[in-house]
Amino acid sequence: MNDADSNEGPAASAPYRRAEQYRSPVPARASEVAQTSFENVYEVDPRLMQVHVLQQAFPNWDTLRIMRSRHDYLAWMHQHFAEKVVAGSSLLDELEREAPDTASER
């Protein structure tokens, strides 16, 4: 059993109650533009997306299903499409090394 599958959300045999599934937990502010309703699930504050992005009702079970399967999806994408996997930290290190060079050119 994966740690991410531990006792989050109702059991598979729990009765489906629409009102429970479409009422998310009270979100906690993560930054000026992000919030989190479930542990390790970050989302853009919906108030910032009301003009250009149609908001839709999304059940809690589907949010948790997507969150739990994201590592499997990423592994599948790497296996099928990536020639190599580059860590974000190595890209940031590279940008920091280049930063002094670009500042002196201005």
Secondary structure, DSSP 4 states (H G I P E B T S, - for coil): --GGGSS-S--TTSPP-HHHHTSPPPPEE-SSSEEEEETTEEEE-GGGGTTTS------HHHHHHHHHHHHHHHHHHHHHH-S----HHHHHHHHHHHHHHHHHH-
